[in-house]
Amino acid sequence: MKLDLIKDQWLEIVFEGRNKVYGAYELRKTNQKTTLRALLIGSVLFGFAIAMPLIINMIPDSQDDTSLDTKITTVKLPPKEKPKENIPPPPPPPPKVDQVKFVKPVVAKAEEVVEEPPKIVEIKDKKIGDENIKGDPDAELTVEPVGNGPSDVVEDNNIYNTAGIEVKPDFPGGMAKFYKYVGNNYRTPEEEGLSGKVYVTFVVEKDGSLTDIKVIRDIGYGTGKEAIRVLKSCPKWNPGEQNGKKVRVLYSLPITIQSAE
């Protein structure tokens, strides 16, 4: 006999003589219906999930009904007034005292005289000006500010060169003593065979102090830095003079370096 697995004949053959109340028999007997029901439910859920975006788009948006239209109203502003040009300044307030116009006296014939100069009585206790102005007794009395005038003393802060100065700056005791001071205080670097010249410039101020010390050229190994140190600790000089006044003078100094062999 040919066995059809789709029908329940095979189930009866398998469980023949066995306890059919056992759960396995019921499960296998209802398996076909359960599978079919699961297939139908799964197909419905799958189709619903696919159609969900389309259903959402078809639902009308409730916010569109409650939205209000914005009405734009155009307001026409009045034209902006252009600033007036060439407007004369307001007249000054009247002075506290009456002002009488001063007429310059000229030599002319009587019939050619257009305006006579004011009499002495008319200008008494009055100001003289270019026109007649009625004074205001209640006006505030103003006084023109008074300046300090030109300064008699002009300080000379120019830096002069030693070539054109009347009195050159000098070290107390002479330049030979200055060179001796530099030689005694300058610390030569301990470098074998080091020799050459260090060129420095400085300004001798009006009080004799040395400022603006600059190294124009050195030979390395801290030779320029040492020259600056020596000059900063140098005693004050006698300042230079020009036209009988103390002035600032630029001075240059070469320092010869010769290491001991």
ABEGO torsion letter per residue (X at the ends): XBBBAABAAAAAAAABGBBAABAAAAAAAAAAAAAAAAAAAAAAAAAAAAAAAAAAAABBBAAAAABBBBBBBBBBBBBBBBBBBGBBBBBBBBBABBBBBBBBBBBBBAAABABBBBBAAAABGBBBBABBBBBBAABBBBBBBBBAEBBABBBBABBBBAAABABBBBBBGEAAAAAAAAAAABBBBBBBGBBEBBBBBBBBBAAGBBBGBBBABBAEGGAAAAAAAAAAABBBBBBBBBGGBBBBBBBBBBBBBBBBX
